[in-house]
Structure formats: structure tokens, C-alpha cells
Amino acid sequence: MKKIHWVYSNEIRQWAEKDGKLCYDTVPNLSLDGREYQSMYGFGACFNELGYIALSLIEPQAQKKIMQDLFGTGESNCNFNFCRLPIGANDYAVDWYSLDEKKDDFSLENFSIERDRKYLIPYIHLAQFFNPDLKFFASPWSPPTWMKNPPVYNWGKLIMTEENLKAYANYFLKYIGAYKAEGIRIIQIHVQNEPVANQKFPSCMWTGDELCVFIRDYLGPVFKENKLDTEIWLGTINAPGCDYKRMIFDKWATEDYDYFANLVLSDEKAREYIKGVSYQWGGKIAIQRTFESWWPEIRLMQSENECGFGDNTWEYAKYNWTMLKHYIANGAESYIYWNMILEPFGYNTWGDPQNSMITIDPNAGTIRYNPDYYLMKHFSANVQRGAICLGLKGPMAGDTLVFRNPDKSYTVECLNPFNEIKSLFLSLEDSIFQFDLEPRSFNSMNIY
């Protein structure tokens, strides 16, 4: 095992190659500790309407180049293989909508994905052209407004009546069927985006008790009765809540792990239907406790990265590297970026600027691959589906992840956060490998 392929990225150079080497009589500062953790499933991002609009501002050939860079499976592409879809509007929709706004339409006769055929479905089909095996999970930001109290998109709660809960379970069923007819197979449903979130954009607040009742008594039985192979996931949990912009966490007892994941998973009948728990934002605190609790049949994932401030800096990309480390080290089998493509500053419909992997500026006629593009590519292009996350020990363990891929190769992901070169001495299968890491760099080393 002596073949090494190493690429690194920092502010100065991106996706540049370096040479590692074998060394002898050196004390390693990183080695495997013999433990094995989760099998990795995938990396990707979310398909949003404003992303497709930004993509549509450039010529078709340039569109194809961007989508190939994101979804192509070649050595120079990101190889995104697992992506998120919104069910109805989210905060990066052109405007707010659901898939059935006919009041009291409990039979869902007016259910329609016609709106999605304008923006989302063409966007998805472009990606599928470059990766036909692309997998999808989906979540709503808000139910139809007539199912809520008050009947608005950007606030409120689901009305917990028998008639309403049955209709909402069937709403998911119809969505899965409608997208399947478009050639888009939804392999997971995540019940609610950020249930601890009374937002300016489409949202719906749930308690852990309410999520348990809905999954156990309505959604799970409907999926089982219709013999769906689509998985049900508890998520996307953002508890405990926080002021996202100031990063101040309000760790209220009623928003903590025990009132959401632990409460629902402790119900044996509900747990029969749940394949995993997805976390984002403030949920980065709770995922550690779910991981430590080790429900053997329950998988974990990160469902949306923290989205920055629209300035797309290397400093924020470094922070996002630490979030990849945190989630994966705490059992996440997948990591999902938020917006792939936006116009400059990434404003959403309520005026909030956020980061994107790629910025398209129609006025300047420019396409910019931002730092987060290279960050995600380091992981998604190198860590294979089915790779096993391995336990580590040593001084460099805090900034490193190591995976054993299905083809028996190893992928090492390492951050050098410092302003000077740091050396990684990795002990692996009776050899010690030396990597002199460039300052402030992301590093991916494939060892064969």
C-alpha cells in the first residue's frame, strides 16, 4: 500500500496536487484505534427554485459545465450522490406555495406538482443527466395552510385532528407518487424542516409528542399499508434552538434531545417506522447525545449546513470543515449543503444573504466557484458510498477523519487550521505516511 493521491485547497491554490511519502523511525501523530463506526451514504445539497433561476441566467453549455462539476462521477467532479428536495415552498422558493391550497380538501383532489415542473423538476433532471443514480430525500417547510392554525405559511402548527392528520399523511404519499412519475424516486421522507422554528419563511412548529403521534399513528401506517419502500426519518431537527446569526444557543429544556429524538425513539411503536434522525443547525448539539445513546437500528445524518452570510469566505469554509468533522464524528452518514447555486450575496425571498457553492453574476457575466465548493468536493469526490468511518487517536485526531472505502483504499480528510505548514505522520497498516500540510488548507489523501 504505497500509492498516494493527495489534493489540497486553500486561499492561494485550489484542488492542487502534492506528494506524500513513506517515512521511517518517526513517531506518528495519528493512528487508527481499532474502532469502526458508521457506513457513509452520501454528500450533496438542496434543490431550490432560486438556484435554478440563477443557473438559467447563463448559456446552456455553461449550465451543463456547472452541473457536470457538481454531479459528474469523473475524477475532477464533485460526484454529489444524495440530495434534498423541498415539499412545497421553502425560503429559497420564488414565492410561497404548497401542493394543495384548496381549503378543507381532505381527499386531496386538488393535489398537484405543476408548480414544481417550472423550476425544481427541470433542475433535478439536469443533475440526473450527469448522475442517473442520484438519490433524494424530501421534507416540507410548511403543510398546506388550511391544515394549520393560524392558516399561514410562515408560522403556526398543524391542527392535530383525525381528519387532518390522515390527510397530511396522504399528502406525503401523493408527493412520492407524483415525483416517481417524473422519474425522481424519493428514498426518504423527513417529516418537518426545523420543528423548533417559528420563522419569517414557511415553517411549522411541532413538539416531540406531536411528531411521535403523527409518525406512529398516521404516517407510518399509511406507508406500510401502501407498501412504500420510502424510509421515514425523524427530522430535520434543529433543537435546541438558537439565534442563527449571532450563534447564541437557547438551550431550553423543552427543546433538548430528550423532548425530541429521545422521546420519539423511546416509543417502540413509533420507532418501528423510523429509519433515522436528521439534524441541522442547533441540532449539532443533540446529535452527539443520539449517537451516544446508540439505538442500533437508527441511522444519523446532517440535513443542512449552516449557510453563512452571503460573502463566501475561506474563513467560513474552514468553519464548515469543522462542522463536517463534528457531524461525521458523531455518526452522520451523510452531509448536505444548502444552496448549490445563487446570484451574488445569495438573498432569499425575505432578504437574508446566504452562501452558495457557486455564484452566478449576470451583470458581470461571471461564474465563481466559492470556497465551500472546494470544501464539499474534498469529501464528496473522495469518500465512497459505503466507506467506513474509522476511530482515531493522536494529536492530529481533532482535525482529521479517516475512511476505509469499499475498494479497500483509505481516504484521509485533514484540516490544517494554522498559518504555517504542519506535518501529519499517519500510521496505517504497518507504514507511516508523511504529509506536510499547507497553511490553512483542506486536504484529501487517497491511499491505495
N, C-alpha and C positions, 0 to 999 in steps of 0.2 A: 504494500500500500504506500506508494511513493509519488503518485501523480497528484498534483495540486493545481486547481484553477482558482485564482483569487482576484476579485474585483473590489474596488473601494470607491467611495464618493465623499467629497466634502465641498466646501465653498469654492475651491480652486479647480478641482477636476471631478468629473462625474463618470462613473462606470469605467474607471481606468484599471488596467491590469497591473498586478505586482507579482513578484516571485517570493514564495515561501521556501523554506529549506529544512532539511533534516539537521538536527544538531545532536551532540553527544556530550555526556558529562555535565549536563546542565540541569539545575533543579527546576522542574516545571512549576508554573504559577496557575495552571488549570489542568484538571484531570477529571475523568468520569468517576462517579462514586458508586456505580453499580445499580442504581435505581433507574427504572423506566416508568414513564408517565403516559400521557395521552397520545393517541394516534392523531396526527394532524389531518384536517379535512380540506381547508382551503383558505384562499385570500381573494378579496375582491372589493367592490364598492357598491354604491346605491345608484339605481337609475332614477333620475329626477327630470321633470319637464324642462326646467331652466337649463339643464345641461344639454339636452337635445337642441334647444333653441340656439345656444351658443355654438354648438357643433354645426348647425345649419347655416351659420354665417360665413362659412368658408367653402371653397370649391370641393366637389365630390372626391377628387383624388386626395386632397389634404385630409378630408374626413376619414377616408379609408386608412391613410397612414396612421392617424391617431388611434383609430380603433384596432388596427393591427398591433401597434405598440402596446396597447393595453391588454388585448385578448389573444393575440397570436401566441402560438405554442413553440416558436423558434427560440434559439438561444439568446437572441437580442430583444425579446419581447417580455412583457410582464407575466404573461400566462395566467391572467385572472381566471379563476375557475368556479367561483361561488359568489353570487351577488344578491343584493337585496332589492325588493320591489315594494313600493307603497300601494296599499289598497285604498284607492281614493286619493284625496289631496294630502300632501304634506307641506312643510314650509318652503319647499322649492318647487311647488306647483305654480303655474301661471296665475291661477286663482283657486278658490276653494270649491270642492265638489265631493260628492260621494257617488256610489254606483247605483243608488236608488233613492231619489229625493221625493218620491210620491208619498205624501203623508199617509201614515197608517197602512202602508202596503205590506201587510204581514205575510202575504203569499208571495211577495217579491216578483209580481208580474211585470213590473217596470224596471227590473234589474238590467243594467246594460254597461258594457265596457266600451261603448262607442267613443267616449272621450279619450280613452287610452290609445285608441287607434291613431290619434292625431300626433301624439308626442312619444309616449312611453314604448308602445309596441314597435314602431319603426327603429327606435333607439336600441331596443333589445335585439331585434332581428339583425341589425348591423353587427352587434357583438357576436351573435350566434354564427354568423358567416365565418368569423375567424376562429371561433371555438364552438363547434357543434355540441360538445359535451358540457357546455356551461350549465351549472346548477343554480337554482334560485330558491330563496325563501322570501316570504312576504309578511307584511304587518300593516294594520291600519293605524293612522294617527287619530281618526275620529270615526265613529259609526255614523250612519245617516242621521241627520239632525232630529228627525221625528222620533228616533229611538232614545233621545237624550232629554235630560232636564238640567238646565233650560235647553230649548231646541236651537242650539248654535254650534258652530264648528269649533270655536276656539275656547271652549270652557265646558263645564258640566260633567255629568255622569250618565252612564247607561241606566235606563229605567228597568229595575230588576223585577219585571213581571213575567209570568209563564209565557204569555203570548209573545212578548218582546224578546225574551231570551231564546226561544225557539226560532224566531225569525232571524235573529242575529247569527245563530249557529248555521242556519241555511244560507245566509249571506256569504259566509266563508266557502261553503260548499259550491255555490254558484260561481264564485270567483275562480276557484280552482278549475272547474269545468270549462268556464269561458276561456281562460288562458290556455288550457290544454288544447282547445280547438284552434288556437293561434300558433300551436307548435311550441308552447312555453310550459314546461312541466314544473309545477311548484312542489318542491320536495319537503318544505317545512312551512308551517304557519306559526308565527309568533303573535300572541293574542292581542297585545296592545303596545304601541310605542310609548315608552316612558309613562307608566301608570301613576307615578308621583309627579305630575307636571300639569299645572293649570297655566297654559301658555298663551301667548299672543297669536299663535298659529293653531291649526287643527290639533286638538288634544282631547283626552277623556281620562278622568281620574278613576282609579279602581283601588279598593282595598284588597289585601290578600284574601280575606274571606270571600269577597265577590269573585275574584279570579278563580278560587277553588270551586265555588258553586257552578260557575259557568263552564269550566273545563270538565268537571266531574259529572254534572247532570245534563249538560246540553251539547257542548261542542264534541266531547269525546264520544258519547253515544251516537251522534249524527255521523261522525266519521266512521265509526265501527259498523253502523247499520248499512252505510253505503260502500263499505269495503274499500275505503281510501287507503292508499299507502303513503299519503302525505303525513308527515310527523307533526305533532303538536308540541310546541315549545312554550315554556313559561317565560315570557319576556315581551318586549325588551325592557328589563328592569333598570331604572335609573336611581333607585333608592340605596342609601339615604340621599335626600335631595341636596341641592347646592345652588348657590349663586354662580352660574357657569362663568360669567365674565370675570368676576373677582376671585373665583375659585375658593369661595368660602362655603364650607360644608356645614349644613344644619342637621346634625345627626339626631333627629327626633326619634324617640323610642318607637313610635308608630310607623316610621319609615324604614326601619332597620331590617336586617336579614330575617330575624325571627317572625316579622309580621308579613313577609312576602314569601321568599323561597322556602324557608323552614316550615312555615305554616302550611303552605300548599303541599309540599313534598311529604309532610308528615301524615297527610290524609292518604291512606293506602288506595282508596278507590280512585282518587284524583291522579295519584302517581301512576296508576296503570296506563293512563293515556299520555303521559308526559315523557318525551324522549330527552329533553334537555332544558337548560336555563340559559338565557342570553342576557348579558349585562352591557351597559354603556354609561358613560359619564359618571355620576356619583356611584353607580353600581360597581365601580372598580374597588370600592371598599368591601362590598358584600361578597364579591366573587371569591375572595380568599376564604371566607368562612364556609361557603358552599363547597369549595374544593377540599377544605379540611374535614368537612362532615362526611365526605366520600360516600355519597349514595352510589353504589356500584353501577347501576344501570343508567344513571343520569349523566349526560354529557354537558359540557360548558362551551360557551363561545362569547366573543366580543362582537357586538352587532352594529356599532357605530363609533368611529373615532372622535375624539374631541377636535372641534373643527376650526380653531384658531380665529384670527381677526381680519382675514382678507389680505394680509400683507405677505403671506407665503415666504417666511424667513427660514434660514437654515437653523436658527436657534429654536424655532418652534418644531422643526422637523426632528431635532435632537430630542426634544421633549416627547414627541410622538414615538421615537425609538424606545424610550423608557416605558411608554405605555404598552408597546408590543411585548417588551420583556415582562412587564408586570402581569399582563393577562395570560400570556402563554405559560409563564412560570407558575401560574395558578390554575392551570388546567384547560385553558381555552384552546379548542381545536381549530378555530377559525378566527380571522381578524378582518373586519370590514371597514374600509374607508368610507367617508361620507360622499362628497361631491367629486366626481372624476374630472368634470369639465365645467368651467364657468367663464363669464366675462370678467374684466378687471374688477377687483375688490369683492367679487362674489356676493353681491347684495341679493337677499331673498325678498319675498313679497312684503315683509314687514320691516325692511330697511336695515337688516343686520348683515354686516360684512363677514364672510367666512372664507376659509382657504379652499383650494381645489388642487388636484394633481396637475392639471393643465389649464392655462389661462389663454383664452382666445380674445384678442383685442381687434374688433372690426375697424376701428378708426385708424389705428396704427398699422393694421394689416399684419399683426404679429401673432405667433403661437409660441407660448413659453411653457417649457416643461419645468415645473416648480420643484423645490426640494423634496416635497412629500412624494412626488412621482418616483424619485430615485430611492427614497426610503422604502416604499412599498415594493418596488421592483427587486430590491435586495432580498426580500423574503419570498415574494410570490414566484420569482423566476428560479429560485434555488431549492426551496423546501418542497419536496414532492408530496403529493397526496398519499397518505398512509405512512409518512415518516413518523418515527417515534421520538418524542422529546425525552432527552436523557438527563439524569441528575448529574450535577457538577459540584466540585469542591476546589477551593483555592482562591487566592486574592483576586483573580480576574473573573470569578463566577458572577459577580454582581452586574457585569456589563456584557455577558456572553450567554448565548443559547447554542446548544449542540443537538443535532438531529441525526438519527440513522435512517436513511432513505430505504425504500423497498428494494432498490437495486444494490443494497449493502454499502453504498457510498455514505460519507458523512458530510453534512453541511454545518458549518460553523458561522454563526452570526455574532459579530462583535462590534461594540461601540468603543471608540477612543474619545472620551469627552474632553480630554486635556489639550492644551495649546502646544504640546511637544510630542515627539514620537514616543510611543510606549511599546514595549516588546511583549508579545504573548508567546509563552512557551507551553505548548499543549502536549500533554502525554496521552497518546492514543494508540492502542494495540501495539505495545512494546516499542513504540517510536516516540520521539519528541520532535515536534514541529515548531519552528521559529517563524513568527510573523511580526515584522516591525511596522506597527500601525501608524499611518499618517495622522497628524494632528486633527482633532475634531472630525473624525471620519466614521462612516458606516463601512463595515467590511463583511464580505461573504467569501468564505473559503470552502470549496468543494474538494474533498479528499477521497481519492479512489484507491 
